[in-house]
Amino acid sequence: MTNPSEQPLDGGNATEGVVRVGNTVRKPWGPTTPAVHELMRTVSATGIDLPETLGRDERGRQILEFVPGTLALHAPALSLVELTRVGQLIRAIHDACVGFSPTAPAPWEPLIPAPGGQADLVCHSDLTPWNLILGERWVFIDWDGAAPSTRLWDLAYSAQSFSLNDASADPQEAAAALAALVDGYGADEALRGRLPEAMVERTEAMFDLLRTANARGLEPWGSMFTAGHGAHWRRAADFVARHDLVWTRALGI
């Protein structure tokens, strides 16, 4: 029987059983949750606004602060100034994660590992419009997928998802959005130079995850593939690859 005090929260695709209880969110506790909460507290201690971690409830679930607002995914398109702010926030989060190592070993399970086995930074791994709350506070939520990665791989996903995720967009307008976010991040020449190719690889990797999961019957990714996510990421990957020279010029490379 559903507890009437618990309001199911939609919008997430990978985690079932996420509910709101008053001013808190309850969600399943996983093997990496202690390390994830420690990471969140570490990032928050630098002054970055994150949901407060509040332990476990009587059913063993995570308790997190509920942050009111609208997901960026459902809000009007962000302006260039707002995209610059997003880039600044992503950079601050990355900088706050430098040197982090959980006090107890964590069985990290990166969903899409950084290529080449070069992971050197524990990252959120999904700093995207579907995880950014906009309101009086701008807060990235859903840290459960945090895992070792790299600045480049994490930024590639964020930059693509915030600026190059609509395959019907005008490439020049998309490029301006990309430049605004990357300028906000303060990416140096080396990072900018590697970003276009990394965005192609990261977007293709997202499509491949869904396609492979569908073929192997792995959930929830398999169902997401057939529900339209597969077609979306195929179009997005083609868009990112087709206009890579536009992104290169926009980044001043």
Residue frames as qw, qx, qy, qz and C-alpha x, y, z in Angstrom:
[[0.000, 0.887, 0.461, 0.000, 0.00, 0.00, 0.00],
 [0.395, 0.507, -0.028, 0.766, 1.32, 3.46, -0.91],
 [0.333, -0.483, -0.445, 0.676, 1.99, 5.77, 2.02],
 [0.188, 0.875, 0.408, 0.179, -0.16, 8.88, 1.41],
 [0.292, -0.891, 0.100, 0.331, 2.59, 11.06, 2.87],
 [0.493, -0.301, 0.576, 0.578, 4.94, 9.95, 0.08],
 [0.537, 0.747, 0.068, -0.385, 4.70, 11.70, -3.27],
 [0.816, 0.123, 0.385, 0.414, 6.39, 9.86, -6.16],
 [0.005, -0.784, 0.250, 0.568, 8.88, 12.05, -8.00],
 [0.823, 0.452, 0.309, 0.154, 9.08, 11.61, -11.74],
 [0.222, 0.931, -0.272, -0.095, 11.70, 12.81, -14.17],
 [0.289, -0.575, 0.759, 0.101, 14.33, 10.22, -13.35],
 [0.784, 0.327, -0.384, -0.362, 14.94, 7.28, -15.66],
 [0.544, 0.340, -0.747, 0.171, 17.45, 5.10, -13.87],
 [0.073, 0.069, -0.793, 0.601, 16.28, 5.03, -10.23],
 [0.467, -0.479, -0.597, -0.442, 12.90, 3.70, -9.16],
 [0.585, -0.557, -0.550, 0.211, 11.22, 4.38, -5.84],
 [0.280, 0.076, -0.183, 0.939, 12.16, 8.04, -5.49],
 [0.235, -0.751, -0.593, -0.169, 9.59, 9.89, -3.38],
 [0.037, 0.484, -0.229, 0.844, 9.12, 13.17, -1.59],
 [0.515, -0.565, -0.624, 0.165, 8.27, 13.15, 2.10],
 [0.282, -0.880, -0.183, 0.336, 7.72, 16.67, 3.38],
 [0.149, 0.935, -0.285, -0.150, 10.90, 18.63, 2.77],
 [0.406, -0.477, 0.755, 0.193, 12.94, 15.52, 2.05],
 [0.720, 0.381, -0.449, -0.366, 13.55, 13.08, -0.77],
 [0.700, -0.307, 0.637, -0.098, 13.76, 9.34, -0.09],
 [0.704, 0.528, -0.402, -0.253, 15.51, 7.04, -2.54],
 [0.983, -0.092, -0.139, 0.078, 17.14, 3.60, -2.49],
 [0.374, -0.786, 0.482, 0.095, 20.43, 3.16, -0.64],
 [0.881, 0.428, -0.200, 0.016, 23.13, 1.59, -2.80],
 [0.885, -0.149, -0.101, 0.429, 26.64, 0.19, -2.37],
 [0.485, 0.268, -0.036, 0.832, 28.28, 3.53, -3.18],
 [0.224, -0.853, -0.335, -0.332, 25.85, 5.74, -1.24],
 [0.601, -0.703, -0.094, 0.369, 28.16, 6.32, 1.78],
 [0.538, -0.122, 0.269, 0.790, 30.94, 7.49, -0.55],
 [0.133, 0.595, 0.464, 0.643, 28.53, 9.59, -2.61],
 [0.363, -0.879, -0.301, -0.076, 27.21, 11.33, 0.50],
 [0.619, -0.531, 0.065, 0.575, 30.76, 11.95, 1.65],
 [0.411, 0.207, 0.390, 0.798, 31.55, 13.46, -1.75],
 [0.074, -0.776, -0.442, -0.443, 28.47, 15.68, -1.55],
 [0.502, -0.825, -0.164, 0.202, 29.47, 16.92, 1.89],
 [0.612, -0.252, 0.215, 0.718, 33.01, 17.59, 0.64],
 [0.247, 0.437, 0.433, 0.748, 31.74, 19.63, -2.31],
 [0.269, -0.840, -0.407, -0.236, 29.20, 21.46, -0.15],
 [0.609, -0.623, -0.126, 0.473, 31.92, 22.42, 2.34],
 [0.449, 0.008, 0.251, 0.857, 33.53, 24.56, -0.37],
 [0.164, 0.398, 0.165, -0.887, 30.40, 26.71, -0.57],
 [0.263, -0.006, -0.700, -0.663, 28.63, 24.99, -3.47],
 [0.606, -0.027, 0.314, -0.730, 24.90, 24.61, -2.92],
 [0.365, 0.053, -0.899, -0.236, 23.88, 20.92, -2.87],
 [0.734, -0.447, -0.295, -0.417, 21.02, 18.98, -1.31],
 [0.290, -0.576, 0.648, -0.405, 21.84, 18.24, 2.32],
 [0.602, 0.030, -0.796, -0.060, 22.45, 14.57, 3.12],
 [0.514, -0.459, 0.272, -0.672, 20.35, 13.50, 6.11],
 [0.315, -0.275, 0.878, -0.235, 21.20, 9.82, 6.63],
 [0.257, -0.103, -0.905, -0.324, 18.84, 6.85, 6.36],
 [0.595, -0.275, 0.051, -0.754, 15.20, 6.40, 7.24],
 [0.643, -0.225, 0.637, -0.361, 13.54, 3.48, 9.02],
 [0.902, 0.355, 0.202, -0.139, 13.25, 1.63, 5.69],
 [0.729, -0.234, 0.387, 0.514, 16.95, 2.01, 4.94],
 [0.500, 0.724, 0.314, 0.356, 16.48, 4.62, 2.25],
 [0.393, 0.109, -0.056, 0.911, 18.58, 7.71, 1.67],
 [0.058, -0.876, -0.431, 0.209, 17.22, 10.93, 3.12],
 [0.419, 0.119, 0.183, 0.881, 18.12, 14.04, 1.17],
 [0.102, 0.503, 0.249, -0.821, 16.94, 17.62, 1.31],
 [0.427, 0.636, 0.608, 0.207, 14.19, 18.40, -1.19],
 [0.196, -0.310, 0.146, 0.919, 15.21, 21.40, -3.29],
 [0.430, 0.698, 0.504, -0.270, 12.22, 23.26, -4.79],
 [0.053, 0.596, -0.384, -0.703, 12.36, 24.57, -8.33],
 [0.812, 0.505, 0.074, -0.283, 12.11, 23.50, -11.96],
 [0.769, -0.108, 0.463, 0.428, 14.40, 21.15, -13.79],
 [0.004, -0.567, 0.373, 0.735, 16.38, 23.00, -16.44],
 [0.181, 0.104, 0.890, 0.405, 15.12, 20.35, -18.86],
 [0.050, 0.664, 0.743, 0.069, 11.58, 21.67, -18.43],
 [0.116, -0.744, -0.158, 0.639, 12.41, 25.37, -18.15],
 [0.507, 0.856, 0.018, -0.101, 12.63, 27.86, -21.03],
 [0.812, 0.354, -0.110, 0.451, 15.87, 27.68, -22.98],
 [0.550, -0.641, -0.068, 0.531, 18.75, 29.07, -20.96],
 [0.286, 0.954, -0.086, -0.023, 20.24, 32.37, -22.14],
 [0.690, 0.471, -0.360, 0.416, 23.92, 32.67, -22.96],
 [0.137, -0.631, 0.459, -0.610, 24.46, 34.42, -19.63],
 [0.824, -0.325, 0.265, -0.380, 22.73, 31.56, -17.83],
 [0.957, 0.217, -0.151, 0.118, 24.77, 28.98, -19.72],
 [0.345, 0.613, -0.473, 0.531, 27.90, 30.80, -18.63],
 [0.500, -0.518, 0.426, -0.548, 26.66, 30.45, -15.06],
 [0.986, -0.046, 0.046, -0.154, 26.15, 26.72, -15.61],
 [0.755, 0.449, -0.336, 0.340, 29.72, 26.42, -16.85],
 [0.020, -0.634, 0.488, -0.600, 31.00, 28.26, -13.79],
 [0.763, -0.366, 0.302, -0.440, 29.05, 25.92, -11.52],
 [0.981, 0.154, -0.108, 0.040, 30.40, 22.81, -13.26],
 [0.501, 0.565, -0.439, 0.487, 33.95, 24.14, -12.94],
 [0.332, -0.584, 0.452, -0.587, 33.45, 24.85, -9.24],
 [0.934, -0.182, 0.158, -0.265, 32.17, 21.31, -8.70],
 [0.874, 0.344, -0.250, 0.237, 35.11, 19.78, -10.56],
 [0.226, 0.626, -0.474, 0.577, 37.58, 21.87, -8.57],
 [0.579, -0.492, 0.372, -0.534, 35.90, 20.87, -5.32],
 [0.990, -0.023, 0.030, -0.139, 36.25, 17.18, -6.23],
 [0.537, 0.625, -0.513, 0.241, 40.00, 17.36, -6.77],
 [0.125, 0.414, -0.776, 0.459, 41.81, 15.00, -4.43],
 [0.721, -0.242, 0.243, -0.602, 38.63, 13.42, -3.07],
 [0.462, 0.125, -0.877, -0.026, 38.95, 9.85, -1.91],
 [0.700, -0.516, -0.197, -0.453, 36.28, 8.30, 0.32],
 [0.328, -0.609, 0.629, -0.355, 37.31, 7.29, 3.82],
 [0.697, -0.059, 0.707, -0.106, 36.12, 3.74, 3.10],
 [0.136, -0.128, 0.781, 0.596, 36.71, 1.91, -0.20],
 [0.571, 0.414, 0.237, -0.668, 33.80, 2.41, -2.59],
 [0.543, 0.150, 0.778, 0.278, 32.69, -0.10, -5.24],
 [0.242, 0.551, -0.126, -0.788, 32.43, 2.59, -7.89],
 [0.534, 0.324, 0.757, 0.189, 30.43, 1.58, -10.95],
 [0.106, 0.452, -0.211, -0.860, 30.81, 4.23, -13.67],
 [0.696, 0.480, 0.440, -0.302, 27.95, 3.89, -16.12],
 [0.713, 0.673, 0.020, 0.195, 30.04, 5.08, -19.07],
 [0.693, -0.507, 0.099, 0.502, 33.71, 4.98, -18.05],
 [0.135, 0.882, -0.286, -0.349, 36.13, 7.56, -19.36],
 [0.899, 0.414, -0.124, 0.062, 38.04, 6.07, -22.31],
 [0.513, 0.613, -0.468, 0.377, 41.59, 4.90, -21.93],
 [0.765, -0.396, -0.436, 0.260, 41.40, 4.08, -18.23],
 [0.364, 0.362, -0.203, 0.834, 42.56, 7.59, -17.35],
 [0.439, -0.774, -0.371, -0.266, 40.05, 8.31, -14.55],
 [0.486, 0.108, -0.419, 0.759, 41.63, 10.73, -12.12],
 [0.186, -0.127, 0.235, -0.946, 38.72, 12.71, -10.68],
 [0.067, 0.416, 0.886, -0.194, 35.58, 11.53, -8.91],
 [0.145, -0.044, -0.271, -0.950, 32.82, 13.26, -10.89],
 [0.565, 0.203, 0.395, -0.695, 29.05, 13.60, -10.66],
 [0.267, -0.014, 0.886, 0.380, 28.94, 12.01, -14.15],
 [0.103, 0.590, 0.747, 0.290, 25.53, 13.49, -15.06],
 [0.081, -0.515, -0.198, 0.830, 25.72, 17.30, -14.73],
 [0.095, 0.274, 0.718, 0.633, 22.93, 17.76, -17.25],
 [0.311, -0.246, -0.102, -0.912, 19.67, 19.73, -17.70],
 [0.716, -0.348, -0.504, -0.336, 17.71, 16.81, -16.25],
 [0.692, -0.347, -0.488, 0.403, 19.63, 17.12, -12.98],
 [0.235, 0.087, -0.179, 0.951, 19.82, 20.90, -12.53],
 [0.127, -0.746, -0.635, 0.158, 17.16, 22.52, -10.36],
 [0.185, 0.324, 0.093, 0.923, 16.45, 26.17, -11.21],
 [0.350, -0.790, -0.494, -0.094, 14.75, 28.47, -8.73],
 [0.286, -0.941, 0.154, -0.091, 15.94, 30.66, -5.90],
 [0.512, -0.555, 0.625, 0.199, 18.81, 28.18, -5.84],
 [0.707, 0.508, -0.436, -0.229, 20.64, 26.54, -8.73],
 [0.548, -0.445, 0.686, -0.178, 21.43, 23.03, -7.54],
 [0.544, 0.286, -0.740, -0.272, 22.65, 19.88, -9.26],
 [0.761, -0.258, 0.401, -0.439, 20.81, 16.87, -7.82],
 [0.979, 0.159, 0.046, -0.117, 21.01, 13.07, -8.24],
 [0.017, 0.773, -0.634, 0.003, 24.62, 12.34, -7.34],
 [0.878, -0.182, 0.415, -0.154, 24.11, 8.57, -7.20],
 [0.883, 0.439, 0.047, 0.156, 26.05, 7.97, -10.42],
 [0.065, -0.905, 0.420, -0.008, 29.20, 9.66, -9.13],
 [0.955, -0.046, 0.183, 0.229, 32.34, 7.71, -10.00],
 [0.432, -0.508, 0.391, 0.634, 35.95, 8.17, -11.08],
 [0.601, 0.712, 0.332, 0.148, 36.18, 9.92, -14.44],
 [0.495, -0.024, 0.107, 0.862, 38.02, 12.89, -15.97],
 [0.104, 0.561, 0.151, -0.807, 37.29, 16.59, -16.35],
 [0.161, 0.243, -0.594, -0.750, 37.20, 16.18, -20.13],
 [0.169, -0.232, -0.929, -0.233, 34.75, 13.26, -20.17],
 [0.062, -0.583, -0.674, 0.449, 32.44, 14.87, -17.59],
 [0.087, 0.547, -0.022, -0.832, 32.54, 18.27, -19.28],
 [0.087, 0.068, -0.750, -0.652, 31.94, 16.71, -22.70],
 [0.114, -0.465, -0.876, -0.056, 28.64, 15.25, -21.51],
 [0.063, -0.670, -0.429, 0.602, 27.58, 18.45, -19.76],
 [0.021, 0.433, -0.293, -0.852, 28.51, 20.70, -22.68],
 [0.112, -0.094, -0.823, -0.549, 26.73, 18.48, -25.19],
 [0.123, -0.523, -0.839, 0.086, 23.60, 18.02, -23.09],
 [0.051, -0.689, -0.332, 0.643, 23.18, 21.73, -22.34],
 [0.125, 0.646, -0.219, -0.720, 23.98, 23.06, -25.82],
 [0.268, 0.350, -0.726, -0.528, 24.02, 20.35, -28.52],
 [0.302, 0.085, 0.920, -0.235, 21.20, 18.05, -27.49],
 [0.555, 0.600, 0.376, -0.437, 18.62, 19.30, -30.02],
 [0.524, -0.004, 0.646, 0.556, 19.46, 17.93, -33.43],
 [0.295, 0.747, 0.529, 0.273, 16.95, 20.31, -35.05],
 [0.236, -0.862, -0.076, 0.443, 18.71, 23.41, -33.71],
 [0.481, 0.855, -0.150, 0.126, 20.60, 25.85, -35.87],
 [0.859, -0.017, -0.215, 0.464, 24.25, 24.79, -35.57],
 [0.290, 0.495, -0.176, 0.800, 25.47, 28.37, -35.19],
 [0.503, -0.631, 0.051, -0.588, 23.06, 29.03, -32.31],
 [0.941, -0.306, -0.139, 0.047, 24.06, 25.74, -30.71],
 [0.705, 0.252, -0.223, 0.624, 27.71, 26.70, -31.11],
 [0.051, -0.628, 0.170, -0.758, 27.12, 30.02, -29.35],
 [0.771, -0.538, 0.000, -0.342, 25.49, 28.16, -26.46],
 [0.932, -0.040, -0.179, 0.313, 28.42, 25.75, -26.31],
 [0.453, 0.453, -0.225, 0.734, 30.94, 28.59, -26.26],
 [0.355, -0.678, 0.102, -0.635, 29.07, 30.36, -23.46],
 [0.896, -0.429, -0.027, -0.107, 29.15, 27.27, -21.24],
 [0.865, 0.086, -0.131, 0.476, 32.78, 26.46, -21.97],
 [0.204, 0.616, -0.175, 0.741, 33.79, 30.09, -21.43],
 [0.591, -0.658, 0.080, -0.461, 32.02, 29.96, -18.07],
 [0.962, -0.218, -0.076, 0.146, 33.96, 26.82, -17.23],
 [0.151, -0.892, 0.405, 0.134, 37.18, 28.63, -17.99],
 [0.947, 0.087, 0.247, 0.186, 38.53, 25.79, -20.12],
 [0.253, -0.681, 0.446, 0.522, 42.12, 26.25, -21.17],
 [0.450, 0.562, -0.478, -0.502, 43.40, 25.77, -24.72],
 [0.068, 0.230, -0.969, -0.064, 44.27, 22.12, -24.21],
 [0.324, 0.289, 0.812, -0.391, 40.84, 21.24, -22.83],
 [0.501, 0.604, 0.066, -0.617, 39.06, 23.20, -25.58],
 [0.287, 0.509, -0.693, -0.423, 41.12, 21.45, -28.20],
 [0.035, 0.056, -0.998, 0.009, 40.05, 18.00, -27.04],
 [0.400, 0.238, 0.561, -0.685, 36.42, 18.83, -26.34],
 [0.623, 0.344, -0.241, -0.659, 34.85, 18.51, -29.83],
 [0.506, 0.217, -0.823, -0.139, 36.14, 14.97, -30.32],
 [0.012, -0.011, -0.868, 0.497, 35.24, 14.03, -26.74],
 [0.514, 0.230, 0.285, -0.776, 31.66, 15.25, -27.25],
 [0.664, 0.281, -0.515, -0.464, 31.37, 13.04, -30.32],
 [0.381, 0.147, -0.899, 0.161, 32.70, 10.04, -28.38],
 [0.142, 0.059, 0.715, -0.682, 30.55, 10.71, -25.30],
 [0.611, 0.234, 0.065, -0.754, 27.31, 11.16, -27.23],
 [0.654, 0.252, -0.649, -0.295, 27.98, 8.04, -29.28],
 [0.203, 0.121, -0.898, 0.372, 28.75, 6.17, -26.05],
 [0.416, 0.103, 0.490, -0.759, 25.36, 7.15, -24.64],
 [0.739, 0.268, -0.244, -0.568, 23.60, 5.77, -27.70],
 [0.533, 0.278, -0.799, -0.012, 25.68, 2.60, -27.57],
 [0.121, -0.098, 0.799, -0.581, 24.82, 2.07, -23.89],
 [0.620, 0.202, 0.297, -0.697, 21.11, 2.15, -24.70],
 [0.709, 0.370, -0.454, -0.393, 21.42, 0.01, -27.83],
 [0.360, 0.272, -0.875, 0.177, 23.50, -2.63, -26.10],
 [0.276, -0.023, 0.711, -0.646, 21.22, -2.69, -23.06],
 [0.720, 0.246, 0.034, -0.648, 18.22, -3.22, -25.29],
 [0.661, 0.350, -0.635, -0.192, 19.93, -6.12, -27.07],
 [0.324, 0.169, -0.858, 0.362, 20.88, -7.72, -23.75],
 [0.522, -0.583, -0.567, -0.257, 17.63, -7.01, -21.92],
 [0.435, -0.160, -0.475, 0.748, 19.27, -4.80, -19.29],
 [0.160, -0.830, -0.433, -0.314, 16.95, -2.41, -17.49],
 [0.393, 0.694, 0.446, -0.406, 16.07, 0.38, -17.29],
 [0.053, -0.534, 0.451, 0.713, 18.28, 1.22, -20.26],
 [0.189, 0.136, 0.887, 0.399, 16.72, -1.34, -22.58],
 [0.123, 0.722, 0.675, -0.087, 13.22, 0.05, -22.15],
 [0.050, -0.776, 0.012, 0.629, 14.55, 3.60, -22.49],
 [0.201, -0.227, 0.681, 0.667, 16.00, 2.65, -25.87],
 [0.077, 0.391, 0.842, 0.364, 12.63, 1.53, -27.23],
 [0.053, -0.777, -0.545, 0.311, 10.73, 4.39, -25.54],
 [0.314, 0.925, 0.149, 0.154, 12.41, 7.00, -27.70],
 [0.404, -0.823, 0.305, 0.257, 15.73, 7.63, -25.97],
 [0.702, -0.059, 0.543, 0.457, 17.55, 5.50, -28.50],
 [0.445, 0.694, 0.407, 0.393, 16.23, 7.53, -31.42],
 [0.130, -0.991, -0.012, 0.008, 17.01, 10.78, -29.60],
 [0.523, -0.667, 0.418, 0.327, 20.62, 9.87, -28.86],
 [0.678, 0.233, 0.523, 0.460, 21.13, 8.58, -32.42],
 [0.277, 0.871, 0.260, 0.312, 20.05, 11.97, -33.77],
 [0.325, -0.931, 0.146, 0.078, 22.10, 13.84, -31.17],
 [0.699, -0.357, 0.457, 0.418, 25.24, 11.82, -31.87],
 [0.583, 0.468, 0.455, 0.484, 24.91, 12.41, -35.60],
 [0.045, 0.970, 0.155, 0.182, 24.35, 16.15, -35.02],
 [0.489, -0.801, 0.265, 0.221, 27.41, 16.47, -32.79],
 [0.692, -0.132, 0.523, 0.479, 29.63, 14.60, -35.23],
 [0.503, 0.650, 0.447, 0.353, 28.33, 16.32, -38.36],
 [0.083, 0.945, 0.054, 0.311, 29.11, 19.83, -37.14],
 [0.776, -0.432, -0.108, 0.448, 32.36, 19.22, -35.26],
 [0.481, 0.236, 0.095, 0.839, 34.15, 21.93, -37.24],
 [0.202, -0.751, -0.233, -0.584, 31.47, 24.44, -36.19],
 [0.706, -0.692, -0.142, 0.055, 32.08, 23.58, -32.53],
 [0.753, -0.084, 0.003, 0.653, 35.84, 23.83, -33.08],
 [0.240, 0.493, 0.135, 0.825, 35.56, 27.33, -34.50],
 [0.426, -0.774, -0.236, -0.406, 33.16, 28.43, -31.76],
 [0.783, -0.570, -0.085, 0.233, 35.64, 27.34, -29.10],
 [0.051, 0.955, -0.285, -0.071, 38.38, 29.39, -30.72],
 [0.795, -0.284, 0.469, 0.259, 40.59, 26.44, -31.52]]
